[in-house]
């Protein structure tokens, strides 16, 4: 965002500072969630491709694959949100 546009949007520097702090907290939170989800998805994908996964109930195995897909979609949403901040 252009600094001139920000200065026009907020009446005082204090309001701008509060906005910047909130934006930074949001970025930190999304970054943390992104990292944690990447780690969980990697572990789930590793499990789904392991011999252990072949030993579980086929329905459960299918559901884990669906879960991995949903996690990937959510991860892509988090990345898109971060890119737009």
N, C-alpha and C positions, 0 to 999 in steps of 0.2 A: 504494500500500500504506500502511496506517495505521502511524504511527510507533510506537504502543504494541505492535502486532503484531510489528513488526520487533524492538523491544527484547525482546519475549518470545522471539523465535526465536533471537536471538544472545545469548550469555552475557556478552560484553564489548563495549565500544564499539569496540575494535580489530577484532573479528570483523565488526561492523556496517560499519566503515570499509572493510574489505577487500571486503565484499559490494558496497558502494556504488561502489567503484572498478571492480570487475568489471562491474557493471551499466552504468556510464558508458562503459567501453570497448566493450561490446556495442552500446550505442546509437550510439556514434560509428561503429563498423564498419558497422552496418546502414544508417545514414544515408549514409555514403560509398558503399556498394554501391547503395543506392537512387538516389542522384544519378547515378552513373556509368551505371547501367542505363537510367534515364530518357533520358539523352543518347544512348546507343547505340540505343535503341528509336526515338527521334525521327529519328535519321539513317537508320535502316533503313526506317522508314515513309516518309520523304521519298524515298528511293531507289525503294522499291516503287511509288510513285505517279508516278515520273518517266518520261520517255521512254526513258531509258537502260535501265530495267527491261524495256521492251518489246522490246529488242534481244537479250536473253539467252535461252538455252535455256528453253522453257516449263516443263520439269521443275524446273530451277534456280529459276525465278521462283516456282513453286508452293511449293517448299521454303523460299524466303525468307519467303513469307507465313506458312507454318506456323511458322517460326522466330520471326517477329514475335509470333505468338499465344502461343507458349511464353514468350517474354520478358515479354509483358504479364502472363501468369499468375504468373510468378515475381515480377514487380514488385508485384503485388497481395499476394502472400504476404509479401514484405518489409514492405510497408506495414502489414499486419495484425499482424505480429510487433512492429513498432515501437509500434503503438497499445497493445499489451498489456504493454509494459515499464513 
